[in-house]
Amino acid sequence: KNCRINKGKFKNQKGEYFYGINIIGRKENQDFYSLNQEDIDQWYDNLTKFCVLLDLNEKYKRLDKIGKGNFAIVYKYERKSDNKLFAVKSLDKKKILESKRGSKDNPLLNEIEIMRACDHPNVIKLYEVYEADKHVHLVIELLEGGELLDRIRNKRTYAEADAITIMKNILECLGYLHEKG
């Protein structure tokens, strides 16, 4: 359920290169190797949906601050390999731990599990989770255009067709989330 994953390139005694993944679980580690880098890349990409990664800045470049909440700051990040933009929610581990004193639930783990379980066009997609000393970083879909509530307040009046579309999307999303539990 919760594991860490590393990817690497290695050289054997004959000087030939091979590629590998190391998955670190709570009780044991497992290594996987292949001579084919594409295989390892594909395994790694699929496993990142379920594991915690270690070095956000190796793969992404931080751009701008988007927003701030009680436990997190959201930044716009760019993936170095293809310049694709993402939002990264950087959560302060100390603040989260202090807020949950006396509670058995871990709100951060709950959020990650819920986001990983969701696959709906109206729910923000979680791509990867990174952990550093003081923060947990959630790489999520970047939605530009601001908060829906702010847009509704600013526009004040909507055509009936637009209001129907907005409500339909909200209700479909709520129905999906309700089915998920």
VMD Tcl script that builds the backbone (N, CA, C; Angstrom):
set m [mol new atoms 543]
animate dup $m
set s [atomselect $m all]
$s set {name element resname resid chain x y z} {
  {N N LYS 1 A 0.830 -1.193 0.000}
  {CA C LYS 1 A 0.000 0.000 0.000}
  {C C LYS 1 A 0.873 1.254 0.000}
  {N N ASN 2 A 1.778 1.367 0.969}
  {CA C ASN 2 A 2.690 2.501 1.005}
  {C C ASN 2 A 4.107 1.984 0.854}
  {N N CYS 3 A 4.771 2.429 -0.178}
  {CA C CYS 3 A 6.132 1.988 -0.439}
  {C C CYS 3 A 6.903 3.129 -1.087}
  {N N ARG 4 A 8.186 2.951 -1.168}
  {CA C ARG 4 A 9.051 3.901 -1.869}
  {C C ARG 4 A 9.625 3.181 -3.075}
  {N N ILE 5 A 9.972 3.953 -4.083}
  {CA C ILE 5 A 10.499 3.350 -5.306}
  {C C ILE 5 A 11.665 4.187 -5.826}
  {N N ASN 6 A 12.701 3.497 -6.275}
  {CA C ASN 6 A 13.869 4.133 -6.888}
  {C C ASN 6 A 14.141 3.441 -8.218}
  {N N LYS 7 A 14.700 4.193 -9.144}
  {CA C LYS 7 A 15.028 3.654 -10.467}
  {C C LYS 7 A 16.491 3.954 -10.730}
  {N N GLY 8 A 17.195 3.002 -11.378}
  {CA C GLY 8 A 18.605 3.248 -11.637}
  {C C GLY 8 A 19.136 2.522 -12.855}
  {N N LYS 9 A 20.338 2.930 -13.259}
  {CA C LYS 9 A 21.072 2.321 -14.368}
  {C C LYS 9 A 22.347 1.731 -13.768}
  {N N PHE 10 A 22.652 0.489 -14.118}
  {CA C PHE 10 A 23.769 -0.225 -13.513}
  {C C PHE 10 A 24.661 -0.822 -14.592}
  {N N LYS 11 A 25.872 -1.187 -14.189}
  {CA C LYS 11 A 26.826 -1.809 -15.108}
  {C C LYS 11 A 27.263 -3.135 -14.497}
  {N N ASN 12 A 27.201 -4.221 -15.297}
  {CA C ASN 12 A 27.651 -5.514 -14.781}
  {C C ASN 12 A 29.160 -5.673 -14.959}
  {N N GLN 13 A 29.697 -6.826 -14.576}
  {CA C GLN 13 A 31.141 -7.059 -14.616}
  {C C GLN 13 A 31.692 -7.042 -16.039}
  {N N LYS 14 A 30.850 -7.318 -17.019}
  {CA C LYS 14 A 31.279 -7.304 -18.423}
  {C C LYS 14 A 31.224 -5.898 -19.021}
  {N N GLY 15 A 30.754 -4.934 -18.248}
  {CA C GLY 15 A 30.645 -3.562 -18.743}
  {C C GLY 15 A 29.335 -3.273 -19.451}
  {N N GLU 16 A 28.408 -4.227 -19.410}
  {CA C GLU 16 A 27.107 -4.041 -20.052}
  {C C GLU 16 A 26.159 -3.327 -19.081}
  {N N TYR 17 A 25.322 -2.466 -19.649}
  {CA C TYR 17 A 24.369 -1.743 -18.814}
  {C C TYR 17 A 23.074 -2.524 -18.676}
  {N N PHE 18 A 22.474 -2.408 -17.506}
  {CA C PHE 18 A 21.133 -2.921 -17.281}
  {C C PHE 18 A 20.419 -1.932 -16.365}
  {N N TYR 19 A 19.127 -2.096 -16.227}
  {CA C TYR 19 A 18.292 -1.111 -15.549}
  {C C TYR 19 A 17.502 -1.799 -14.447}
  {N N GLY 20 A 17.157 -1.041 -13.424}
  {CA C GLY 20 A 16.450 -1.662 -12.316}
  {C C GLY 20 A 15.558 -0.716 -11.546}
  {N N ILE 21 A 14.684 -1.349 -10.784}
  {CA C ILE 21 A 13.782 -0.653 -9.871}
  {C C ILE 21 A 13.936 -1.307 -8.507}
  {N N ASN 22 A 13.979 -0.480 -7.474}
  {CA C ASN 22 A 14.023 -0.958 -6.097}
  {C C ASN 22 A 12.760 -0.466 -5.407}
  {N N ILE 23 A 11.950 -1.397 -4.918}
  {CA C ILE 23 A 10.729 -1.060 -4.193}
  {C C ILE 23 A 10.981 -1.349 -2.720}
  {N N ILE 24 A 10.796 -0.341 -1.892}
  {CA C ILE 24 A 11.078 -0.448 -0.465}
  {C C ILE 24 A 9.751 -0.430 0.279}
  {N N GLY 25 A 9.409 -1.558 0.880}
  {CA C GLY 25 A 8.180 -1.661 1.656}
  {C C GLY 25 A 8.458 -1.517 3.136}
  {N N ARG 26 A 7.435 -1.708 3.942}
  {CA C ARG 26 A 7.611 -1.585 5.395}
  {C C ARG 26 A 8.455 -2.721 5.959}
  {N N LYS 27 A 8.306 -3.917 5.392}
  {CA C LYS 27 A 8.999 -5.074 5.955}
  {C C LYS 27 A 10.061 -5.656 5.044}
  {N N GLU 28 A 9.994 -5.364 3.770}
  {CA C GLU 28 A 10.982 -5.940 2.864}
  {C C GLU 28 A 11.188 -5.061 1.638}
  {N N ASN 29 A 12.293 -5.321 0.949}
  {CA C ASN 29 A 12.626 -4.628 -0.298}
  {C C ASN 29 A 12.592 -5.636 -1.431}
  {N N GLN 30 A 12.331 -5.139 -2.635}
  {CA C GLN 30 A 12.337 -6.017 -3.801}
  {C C GLN 30 A 12.984 -5.278 -4.963}
  {N N ASP 31 A 13.901 -5.953 -5.648}
  {CA C ASP 31 A 14.568 -5.386 -6.816}
  {C C ASP 31 A 14.075 -6.082 -8.074}
  {N N PHE 32 A 13.932 -5.308 -9.154}
  {CA C PHE 32 A 13.558 -5.833 -10.464}
  {C C PHE 32 A 14.539 -5.269 -11.481}
  {N N TYR 33 A 15.010 -6.128 -12.396}
  {CA C TYR 33 A 16.013 -5.708 -13.373}
  {C C TYR 33 A 15.590 -6.096 -14.778}
  {N N SER 34 A 16.104 -5.330 -15.744}
  {CA C SER 34 A 15.873 -5.627 -17.154}
  {C C SER 34 A 17.013 -5.029 -17.969}
  {N N LEU 35 A 17.308 -5.660 -19.099}
  {CA C LEU 35 A 18.279 -5.089 -20.026}
  {C C LEU 35 A 17.646 -3.970 -20.849}
  {N N ASN 36 A 16.319 -3.922 -20.834}
  {CA C ASN 36 A 15.561 -2.978 -21.647}
  {C C ASN 36 A 15.099 -1.795 -20.783}
  {N N GLN 37 A 15.607 -0.614 -21.058}
  {CA C GLN 37 A 15.246 0.569 -20.278}
  {C C GLN 37 A 13.762 0.907 -20.418}
  {N N GLU 38 A 13.184 0.666 -21.591}
  {CA C GLU 38 A 11.764 0.974 -21.794}
  {C C GLU 38 A 10.882 0.161 -20.847}
  {N N ASP 39 A 11.257 -1.112 -20.607}
  {CA C ASP 39 A 10.489 -1.934 -19.664}
  {C C ASP 39 A 10.507 -1.315 -18.271}
  {N N ILE 40 A 11.694 -0.940 -17.823}
  {CA C ILE 40 A 11.839 -0.352 -16.490}
  {C C ILE 40 A 11.078 0.970 -16.405}
  {N N ASP 41 A 11.175 1.789 -17.451}
  {CA C ASP 41 A 10.452 3.069 -17.459}
  {C C ASP 41 A 8.945 2.851 -17.352}
  {N N GLN 42 A 8.445 1.846 -18.073}
  {CA C GLN 42 A 7.010 1.555 -18.037}
  {C C GLN 42 A 6.601 1.029 -16.656}
  {N N TRP 43 A 7.379 0.124 -16.081}
  {CA C TRP 43 A 7.091 -0.376 -14.732}
  {C C TRP 43 A 7.098 0.783 -13.737}
  {N N TYR 44 A 8.131 1.618 -13.845}
  {CA C TYR 44 A 8.282 2.747 -12.926}
  {C C TYR 44 A 7.079 3.687 -13.025}
  {N N ASP 45 A 6.687 4.034 -14.250}
  {CA C ASP 45 A 5.550 4.941 -14.436}
  {C C ASP 45 A 4.274 4.374 -13.821}
  {N N ASN 46 A 4.065 3.069 -13.966}
  {CA C ASN 46 A 2.878 2.447 -13.381}
  {C C ASN 46 A 2.973 2.357 -11.858}
  {N N LEU 47 A 4.146 2.033 -11.342}
  {CA C LEU 47 A 4.315 1.903 -9.895}
  {C C LEU 47 A 4.237 3.243 -9.168}
  {N N THR 48 A 4.579 4.338 -9.848}
  {CA C THR 48 A 4.537 5.649 -9.187}
  {C C THR 48 A 3.117 6.028 -8.762}
  {N N LYS 49 A 2.130 5.376 -9.323}
  {CA C LYS 49 A 0.746 5.638 -8.934}
  {C C LYS 49 A 0.437 5.080 -7.547}
  {N N PHE 50 A 1.303 4.179 -7.048}
  {CA C PHE 50 A 1.035 3.499 -5.786}
  {C C PHE 50 A 2.121 3.700 -4.736}
  {N N CYS 51 A 3.248 4.247 -5.120}
  {CA C CYS 51 A 4.394 4.385 -4.219}
  {C C CYS 51 A 4.661 5.849 -3.889}
  {N N VAL 52 A 5.479 6.050 -2.877}
  {CA C VAL 52 A 5.942 7.387 -2.510}
  {C C VAL 52 A 7.335 7.566 -3.091}
  {N N LEU 53 A 7.543 8.660 -3.799}
  {CA C LEU 53 A 8.823 8.939 -4.451}
  {C C LEU 53 A 9.636 9.895 -3.591}
  {N N LEU 54 A 10.925 10.021 -3.920}
  {CA C LEU 54 A 11.818 10.732 -3.007}
  {C C LEU 54 A 12.308 12.092 -3.476}
  {N N ASP 55 A 12.523 12.335 -4.753}
  {CA C ASP 55 A 13.160 13.587 -5.165}
  {C C ASP 55 A 12.323 14.322 -6.202}
  {N N LEU 56 A 11.446 15.185 -5.732}
  {CA C LEU 56 A 10.562 15.963 -6.604}
  {C C LEU 56 A 11.357 16.811 -7.584}
  {N N ASN 57 A 12.431 17.443 -7.108}
  {CA C ASN 57 A 13.183 18.385 -7.940}
  {C C ASN 57 A 14.023 17.709 -9.015}
  {N N GLU 58 A 14.164 16.403 -8.932}
  {CA C GLU 58 A 14.877 15.684 -9.987}
  {C C GLU 58 A 14.043 15.650 -11.267}
  {N N LYS 59 A 12.735 15.559 -11.111}
  {CA C LYS 59 A 11.828 15.395 -12.244}
  {C C LYS 59 A 11.072 16.677 -12.607}
  {N N TYR 60 A 10.909 17.578 -11.630}
  {CA C TYR 60 A 10.083 18.770 -11.817}
  {C C TYR 60 A 10.845 20.038 -11.446}
  {N N LYS 61 A 10.397 21.148 -12.051}
  {CA C LYS 61 A 10.962 22.471 -11.753}
  {C C LYS 61 A 9.837 23.349 -11.199}
  {N N ARG 62 A 10.067 23.961 -10.031}
  {CA C ARG 62 A 9.048 24.820 -9.425}
  {C C ARG 62 A 8.998 26.155 -10.148}
  {N N LEU 63 A 7.769 26.613 -10.432}
  {CA C LEU 63 A 7.564 27.891 -11.110}
  {C C LEU 63 A 6.966 28.918 -10.153}
  {N N ASP 64 A 5.647 28.956 -10.041}
  {CA C ASP 64 A 4.963 30.006 -9.285}
  {C C ASP 64 A 4.143 29.431 -8.143}
  {N N LYS 65 A 3.915 30.260 -7.142}
  {CA C LYS 65 A 2.991 29.919 -6.064}
  {C C LYS 65 A 1.576 30.196 -6.566}
  {N N ILE 66 A 0.674 29.226 -6.386}
  {CA C ILE 66 A -0.708 29.361 -6.846}
  {C C ILE 66 A -1.638 29.725 -5.693}
  {N N GLY 67 A -1.435 29.087 -4.540}
  {CA C GLY 67 A -2.333 29.327 -3.418}
  {C C GLY 67 A -1.755 28.805 -2.116}
  {N N LYS 68 A -2.496 29.082 -1.025}
  {CA C LYS 68 A -2.021 28.692 0.300}
  {C C LYS 68 A -3.217 28.349 1.166}
  {N N GLY 69 A -3.060 27.303 1.994}
  {CA C GLY 69 A -4.082 26.922 2.962}
  {C C GLY 69 A -3.452 26.759 4.335}
  {N N ASN 70 A -4.190 26.143 5.268}
  {CA C ASN 70 A -3.683 25.964 6.631}
  {C C ASN 70 A -2.477 25.038 6.700}
  {N N PHE 71 A -2.486 23.970 5.899}
  {CA C PHE 71 A -1.448 22.953 5.988}
  {C C PHE 71 A -0.587 22.855 4.738}
  {N N ALA 72 A -0.928 23.599 3.696}
  {CA C ALA 72 A -0.247 23.390 2.418}
  {C C ALA 72 A -0.100 24.685 1.634}
  {N N ILE 73 A 0.887 24.650 0.756}
  {CA C ILE 73 A 1.065 25.687 -0.258}
  {C C ILE 73 A 1.009 24.971 -1.596}
  {N N VAL 74 A 0.312 25.554 -2.560}
  {CA C VAL 74 A 0.204 24.951 -3.888}
  {C C VAL 74 A 1.041 25.770 -4.861}
  {N N TYR 75 A 1.881 25.053 -5.608}
  {CA C TYR 75 A 2.770 25.680 -6.587}
  {C C TYR 75 A 2.476 25.125 -7.972}
  {N N LYS 76 A 2.820 25.914 -8.973}
  {CA C LYS 76 A 2.821 25.423 -10.348}
  {C C LYS 76 A 4.220 24.868 -10.602}
  {N N TYR 77 A 4.275 23.641 -11.120}
  {CA C TYR 77 A 5.539 22.980 -11.449}
  {C C TYR 77 A 5.528 22.579 -12.913}
  {N N GLU 78 A 6.721 22.458 -13.473}
  {CA C GLU 78 A 6.895 22.016 -14.858}
  {C C GLU 78 A 7.707 20.723 -14.850}
  {N N ARG 79 A 7.191 19.697 -15.546}
  {CA C ARG 79 A 7.953 18.450 -15.668}
  {C C ARG 79 A 9.086 18.688 -16.648}
  {N N LYS 80 A 10.303 18.387 -16.248}
  {CA C LYS 80 A 11.485 18.696 -17.043}
  {C C LYS 80 A 11.529 17.930 -18.362}
  {N N SER 81 A 11.015 16.712 -18.381}
  {CA C SER 81 A 11.134 15.879 -19.580}
  {C C SER 81 A 10.301 16.372 -20.755}
  {N N ASP 82 A 9.151 17.010 -20.489}
  {CA C ASP 82 A 8.270 17.414 -21.593}
  {C C ASP 82 A 7.627 18.793 -21.403}
  {N N ASN 83 A 8.026 19.521 -20.366}
  {CA C ASN 83 A 7.511 20.868 -20.070}
  {C C ASN 83 A 6.022 20.909 -19.738}
  {N N LYS 84 A 5.425 19.763 -19.419}
  {CA C LYS 84 A 4.014 19.729 -19.036}
  {C C LYS 84 A 3.860 20.341 -17.641}
  {N N LEU 85 A 2.778 21.102 -17.458}
  {CA C LEU 85 A 2.535 21.802 -16.200}
  {C C LEU 85 A 1.638 20.997 -15.265}
  {N N PHE 86 A 1.949 21.086 -13.974}
  {CA C PHE 86 A 1.192 20.407 -12.927}
  {C C PHE 86 A 1.049 21.357 -11.749}
  {N N ALA 87 A 0.115 21.046 -10.875}
  {CA C ALA 87 A 0.057 21.704 -9.571}
  {C C ALA 87 A 0.711 20.752 -8.579}
  {N N VAL 88 A 1.454 21.299 -7.634}
  {CA C VAL 88 A 2.051 20.487 -6.577}
  {C C VAL 88 A 1.600 21.070 -5.242}
  {N N LYS 89 A 0.873 20.254 -4.501}
  {CA C LYS 89 A 0.391 20.642 -3.180}
  {C C LYS 89 A 1.433 20.173 -2.169}
  {N N SER 90 A 2.138 21.116 -1.557}
  {CA C SER 90 A 3.199 20.806 -0.594}
  {C C SER 90 A 2.634 20.931 0.816}
  {N N LEU 91 A 2.485 19.785 1.469}
  {CA C LEU 91 A 1.868 19.733 2.788}
  {C C LEU 91 A 2.934 19.683 3.870}
  {N N ASP 92 A 2.770 20.494 4.885}
  {CA C ASP 92 A 3.698 20.566 6.010}
  {C C ASP 92 A 3.405 19.404 6.963}
  {N N LYS 93 A 4.330 18.442 7.054}
  {CA C LYS 93 A 4.108 17.246 7.870}
  {C C LYS 93 A 3.940 17.588 9.347}
  {N N LYS 94 A 4.704 18.534 9.847}
  {CA C LYS 94 A 4.634 18.901 11.265}
  {C C LYS 94 A 3.253 19.460 11.608}
  {N N LYS 95 A 2.737 20.353 10.770}
  {CA C LYS 95 A 1.416 20.946 11.030}
  {C C LYS 95 A 0.319 19.883 10.984}
  {N N ILE 96 A 0.438 18.954 10.051}
  {CA C ILE 96 A -0.573 17.896 9.938}
  {C C ILE 96 A -0.538 17.004 11.172}
  {N N LEU 97 A 0.657 16.620 11.609}
  {CA C LEU 97 A 0.780 15.774 12.800}
  {C C LEU 97 A 0.246 16.482 14.042}
  {N N GLU 98 A 0.522 17.766 14.166}
  {CA C GLU 98 A 0.016 18.532 15.315}
  {C C GLU 98 A -1.508 18.618 15.296}
  {N N SER 99 A -2.094 18.717 14.124}
  {CA C SER 99 A -3.547 18.859 14.010}
  {C C SER 99 A -4.284 17.565 14.322}
  {N N LYS 100 A -3.621 16.438 14.195}
  {CA C LYS 100 A -4.303 15.151 14.385}
  {C C LYS 100 A -4.064 14.548 15.761}
  {N N ARG 101 A -3.473 15.293 16.671}
  {CA C ARG 101 A -3.224 14.776 18.027}
  {C C ARG 101 A -4.507 14.230 18.623}
  {N N GLY 102 A -4.405 13.018 19.162}
  {CA C GLY 102 A -5.562 12.383 19.777}
  {C C GLY 102 A -6.469 11.682 18.787}
  {N N SER 103 A -6.173 11.776 17.509}
  {CA C SER 103 A -7.000 11.135 16.478}
  {C C SER 103 A -6.267 9.928 15.914}
  {N N LYS 104 A -7.016 8.883 15.627}
  {CA C LYS 104 A -6.416 7.688 15.020}
  {C C LYS 104 A -6.228 7.863 13.519}
  {N N ASP 105 A -7.028 8.722 12.920}
  {CA C ASP 105 A -6.966 8.930 11.474}
  {C C ASP 105 A -5.793 9.826 11.104}
  {N N ASN 106 A -5.200 9.543 9.957}
  {CA C ASN 106 A -4.163 10.406 9.404}
  {C C ASN 106 A -4.772 11.112 8.202}
  {N N PRO 107 A -5.077 12.403 8.309}
  {CA C PRO 107 A -5.765 13.096 7.213}
  {C C PRO 107 A -4.975 13.100 5.913}
  {N N LEU 108 A -3.656 13.119 6.001}
  {CA C LEU 108 A -2.832 13.111 4.799}
  {C C LEU 108 A -2.943 11.777 4.072}
  {N N LEU 109 A -2.809 10.673 4.813}
  {CA C LEU 109 A -2.949 9.356 4.182}
  {C C LEU 109 A -4.350 9.165 3.628}
  {N N ASN 110 A -5.355 9.654 4.349}
  {CA C ASN 110 A -6.734 9.563 3.852}
  {C C ASN 110 A -6.890 10.306 2.531}
  {N N GLU 111 A -6.345 11.523 2.461}
  {CA C GLU 111 A -6.441 12.310 1.229}
  {C C GLU 111 A -5.765 11.590 0.069}
  {N N ILE 112 A -4.585 11.046 0.313}
  {CA C ILE 112 A -3.847 10.341 -0.742}
  {C C ILE 112 A -4.619 9.113 -1.209}
  {N N GLU 113 A -5.129 8.314 -0.270}
  {CA C GLU 113 A -5.881 7.111 -0.641}
  {C C GLU 113 A -7.132 7.454 -1.438}
  {N N ILE 114 A -7.847 8.487 -1.016}
  {CA C ILE 114 A -9.067 8.889 -1.725}
  {C C ILE 114 A -8.728 9.374 -3.129}
  {N N MET 115 A -7.710 10.227 -3.243}
  {CA C MET 115 A -7.348 10.759 -4.563}
  {C C MET 115 A -6.851 9.651 -5.489}
  {N N ARG 116 A -6.097 8.690 -4.962}
  {CA C ARG 116 A -5.618 7.579 -5.793}
  {C C ARG 116 A -6.767 6.698 -6.268}
  {N N ALA 117 A -7.820 6.597 -5.465}
  {CA C ALA 117 A -8.954 5.738 -5.812}
  {C C ALA 117 A -9.890 6.381 -6.835}
  {N N CYS 118 A -9.789 7.687 -7.016}
  {CA C CYS 118 A -10.730 8.399 -7.888}
  {C C CYS 118 A -10.214 8.508 -9.316}
  {N N ASP 119 A -11.107 8.247 -10.245}
  {CA C ASP 119 A -10.816 8.413 -11.666}
  {C C ASP 119 A -12.083 8.934 -12.335}
  {N N HIS 120 A -12.241 10.240 -12.311}
  {CA C HIS 120 A -13.439 10.883 -12.856}
  {C C HIS 120 A -13.016 12.219 -13.465}
  {N N PRO 121 A -13.610 12.611 -14.591}
  {CA C PRO 121 A -13.187 13.853 -15.249}
  {C C PRO 121 A -13.398 15.113 -14.404}
  {N N ASN 122 A -14.270 15.061 -13.402}
  {CA C ASN 122 A -14.521 16.240 -12.572}
  {C C ASN 122 A -13.861 16.161 -11.193}
  {N N VAL 123 A -12.932 15.225 -11.030}
  {CA C VAL 123 A -12.156 15.115 -9.793}
  {C C VAL 123 A -10.692 15.321 -10.163}
  {N N ILE 124 A -10.009 16.196 -9.433}
  {CA C ILE 124 A -8.594 16.456 -9.713}
  {C C ILE 124 A -7.809 15.159 -9.609}
  {N N LYS 125 A -6.969 14.914 -10.610}
  {CA C LYS 125 A -6.196 13.670 -10.683}
  {C C LYS 125 A -4.883 13.808 -9.918}
  {N N LEU 126 A -4.596 12.796 -9.103}
  {CA C LEU 126 A -3.315 12.702 -8.402}
  {C C LEU 126 A -2.390 11.828 -9.239}
  {N N TYR 127 A -1.223 12.359 -9.593}
  {CA C TYR 127 A -0.274 11.616 -10.418}
  {C C TYR 127 A 0.817 10.938 -9.600}
  {N N GLU 128 A 1.425 11.681 -8.668}
  {CA C GLU 128 A 2.543 11.133 -7.903}
  {C C GLU 128 A 2.564 11.748 -6.513}
  {N N VAL 129 A 3.213 11.024 -5.590}
  {CA C VAL 129 A 3.401 11.508 -4.224}
  {C C VAL 129 A 4.891 11.452 -3.913}
  {N N TYR 130 A 5.423 12.552 -3.416}
  {CA C TYR 130 A 6.833 12.640 -3.019}
  {C C TYR 130 A 6.895 12.977 -1.536}
  {N N GLU 131 A 7.903 12.426 -0.859}
  {CA C GLU 131 A 8.100 12.771 0.546}
  {C C GLU 131 A 9.508 13.301 0.748}
  {N N ALA 132 A 9.598 14.409 1.459}
  {CA C ALA 132 A 10.878 15.005 1.850}
  {C C ALA 132 A 10.898 15.076 3.379}
  {N N ASP 133 A 11.938 15.654 3.937}
  {CA C ASP 133 A 12.069 15.711 5.396}
  {C C ASP 133 A 10.888 16.402 6.065}
  {N N LYS 134 A 10.478 17.551 5.547}
  {CA C LYS 134 A 9.453 18.355 6.213}
  {C C LYS 134 A 8.114 18.400 5.486}
  {N N HIS 135 A 8.075 17.943 4.239}
  {CA C HIS 135 A 6.859 18.072 3.438}
  {C C HIS 135 A 6.524 16.787 2.687}
  {N N VAL 136 A 5.251 16.649 2.387}
  {CA C VAL 136 A 4.775 15.653 1.429}
  {C C VAL 136 A 4.233 16.454 0.258}
  {N N HIS 137 A 4.637 16.083 -0.948}
  {CA C HIS 137 A 4.251 16.813 -2.154}
  {C C HIS 137 A 3.323 15.939 -3.000}
  {N N LEU 138 A 2.146 16.448 -3.302}
  {CA C LEU 138 A 1.192 15.758 -4.161}
  {C C LEU 138 A 1.232 16.410 -5.536}
  {N N VAL 139 A 1.627 15.644 -6.543}
  {CA C VAL 139 A 1.640 16.149 -7.919}
  {C C VAL 139 A 0.254 15.877 -8.487}
  {N N ILE 140 A -0.471 16.958 -8.756}
  {CA C ILE 140 A -1.861 16.838 -9.188}
  {C C ILE 140 A -2.085 17.599 -10.491}
  {N N GLU 141 A -3.225 17.322 -11.072}
  {CA C GLU 141 A -3.644 17.994 -12.297}
  {C C GLU 141 A -3.725 19.503 -12.052}
  {N N LEU 142 A -3.205 20.272 -12.993}
  {CA C LEU 142 A -3.268 21.731 -12.900}
  {C C LEU 142 A -4.545 22.212 -13.573}
  {N N LEU 143 A -5.386 22.866 -12.801}
  {CA C LEU 143 A -6.613 23.456 -13.330}
  {C C LEU 143 A -6.481 24.964 -13.209}
  {N N GLU 144 A -6.408 25.619 -14.342}
  {CA C GLU 144 A -6.272 27.073 -14.323}
  {C C GLU 144 A -7.651 27.692 -14.493}
  {N N GLY 145 A -7.799 28.883 -13.984}
  {CA C GLY 145 A -9.089 29.556 -14.102}
  {C C GLY 145 A -9.682 29.909 -12.755}
  {N N GLY 146 A -9.029 29.514 -11.676}
  {CA C GLY 146 A -9.489 29.907 -10.353}
  {C C GLY 146 A -10.517 28.969 -9.763}
  {N N GLU 147 A -11.019 29.364 -8.613}
  {CA C GLU 147 A -11.997 28.583 -7.863}
  {C C GLU 147 A -13.383 28.744 -8.482}
  {N N LEU 148 A -14.141 27.659 -8.541}
  {CA C LEU 148 A -15.498 27.698 -9.081}
  {C C LEU 148 A -16.370 28.662 -8.280}
  {N N LEU 149 A -16.272 28.610 -6.964}
  {CA C LEU 149 A -17.093 29.487 -6.130}
  {C C LEU 149 A -16.806 30.961 -6.423}
  {N N ASP 150 A -15.536 31.307 -6.601}
  {CA C ASP 150 A -15.180 32.696 -6.941}
  {C C ASP 150 A -15.766 33.099 -8.285}
  {N N ARG 151 A -15.727 32.196 -9.240}
  {CA C ARG 151 A -16.280 32.502 -10.569}
  {C C ARG 151 A -17.789 32.702 -10.503}
  {N N ILE 152 A -18.462 31.874 -9.708}
  {CA C ILE 152 A -19.914 32.014 -9.560}
  {C C ILE 152 A -20.245 33.353 -8.898}
  {N N ARG 153 A -19.507 33.698 -7.849}
  {CA C ARG 153 A -19.747 34.973 -7.151}
  {C C ARG 153 A -19.483 36.173 -8.053}
  {N N ASN 154 A -18.426 36.108 -8.840}
  {CA C ASN 154 A -18.065 37.241 -9.698}
  {C C ASN 154 A -19.036 37.430 -10.850}
  {N N LYS 155 A -19.497 36.338 -11.430}
  {CA C LYS 155 A -20.392 36.455 -12.583}
  {C C LYS 155 A -21.816 36.795 -12.146}
  {N N ARG 156 A -22.241 36.264 -11.033}
  {CA C ARG 156 A -23.541 36.518 -10.413}
  {C C ARG 156 A -24.731 35.997 -11.208}
  {N N THR 157 A -24.784 36.230 -12.504}
  {CA C THR 157 A -25.929 35.801 -13.312}
  {C C THR 157 A -25.450 34.842 -14.394}
  {N N TYR 158 A -26.153 33.729 -14.515}
  {CA C TYR 158 A -25.803 32.727 -15.520}
  {C C TYR 158 A -27.002 32.457 -16.410}
  {N N ALA 159 A -26.702 32.173 -17.672}
  {CA C ALA 159 A -27.760 31.704 -18.567}
  {C C ALA 159 A -28.206 30.336 -18.055}
  {N N GLU 160 A -29.457 30.000 -18.295}
  {CA C GLU 160 A -29.998 28.736 -17.797}
  {C C GLU 160 A -29.178 27.545 -18.281}
  {N N ALA 161 A -28.775 27.554 -19.541}
  {CA C ALA 161 A -28.004 26.430 -20.092}
  {C C ALA 161 A -26.657 26.284 -19.381}
  {N N ASP 162 A -26.006 27.409 -19.070}
  {CA C ASP 162 A -24.722 27.354 -18.355}
  {C C ASP 162 A -24.906 26.831 -16.935}
  {N N ALA 163 A -25.953 27.292 -16.265}
  {CA C ALA 163 A -26.233 26.831 -14.902}
  {C C ALA 163 A -26.531 25.334 -14.890}
  {N N ILE 164 A -27.269 24.874 -15.892}
  {CA C ILE 164 A -27.586 23.445 -15.989}
  {C C ILE 164 A -26.309 22.631 -16.173}
  {N N THR 165 A -25.415 23.090 -17.033}
  {CA C THR 165 A -24.152 22.379 -17.279}
  {C C THR 165 A -23.307 22.307 -16.009}
  {N N ILE 166 A -23.196 23.420 -15.307}
  {CA C ILE 166 A -22.407 23.449 -14.068}
  {C C ILE 166 A -23.008 22.497 -13.037}
  {N N MET 167 A -24.308 22.579 -12.824}
  {CA C MET 167 A -24.956 21.719 -11.827}
  {C C MET 167 A -24.878 20.246 -12.221}
  {N N LYS 168 A -25.026 19.956 -13.505}
  {CA C LYS 168 A -24.926 18.570 -13.977}
  {C C LYS 168 A -23.545 18.006 -13.649}
  {N N ASN 169 A -22.498 18.778 -13.932}
  {CA C ASN 169 A -21.138 18.317 -13.648}
  {C C ASN 169 A -20.912 18.114 -12.151}
  {N N ILE 170 A -21.396 19.042 -11.341}
  {CA C ILE 170 A -21.241 18.923 -9.892}
  {C C ILE 170 A -21.979 17.693 -9.374}
  {N N LEU 171 A -23.210 17.500 -9.817}
  {CA C LEU 171 A -24.005 16.371 -9.333}
  {C C LEU 171 A -23.441 15.030 -9.805}
  {N N GLU 172 A -22.940 14.966 -11.045}
  {CA C GLU 172 A -22.297 13.733 -11.511}
  {C C GLU 172 A -21.073 13.412 -10.663}
  {N N CYS 173 A -20.304 14.430 -10.348}
  {CA C CYS 173 A -19.113 14.248 -9.517}
  {C C CYS 173 A -19.502 13.784 -8.112}
  {N N LEU 174 A -20.494 14.423 -7.514}
  {CA C LEU 174 A -20.947 14.014 -6.182}
  {C C LEU 174 A -21.484 12.587 -6.189}
  {N N GLY 175 A -22.211 12.225 -7.235}
  {CA C GLY 175 A -22.707 10.853 -7.359}
  {C C GLY 175 A -21.566 9.851 -7.432}
  {N N TYR 176 A -20.547 10.182 -8.212}
  {CA C TYR 176 A -19.372 9.314 -8.333}
  {C C TYR 176 A -18.685 9.155 -6.977}
  {N N LEU 177 A -18.458 10.271 -6.284}
  {CA C LEU 177 A -17.792 10.218 -4.978}
  {C C LEU 177 A -18.630 9.453 -3.956}
  {N N HIS 178 A -19.944 9.614 -4.011}
  {CA C HIS 178 A -20.826 8.882 -3.102}
  {C C HIS 178 A -20.723 7.375 -3.347}
  {N N GLU 179 A -20.673 6.972 -4.619}
  {CA C GLU 179 A -20.512 5.546 -4.946}
  {C C GLU 179 A -19.197 4.988 -4.419}
  {N N LYS 180 A -18.152 5.821 -4.419}
  {CA C LYS 180 A -16.836 5.392 -3.936}
  {C C LYS 180 A -16.808 5.233 -2.415}
  {N N GLY 181 A -17.790 5.845 -1.746}
  {CA C GLY 181 A -17.849 5.733 -0.286}
  {C C GLY 181 A -17.180 6.880 0.361}
}
mol reanalyze $m
mol bondsrecalc $m
mol representation Tube
mol addrep $m
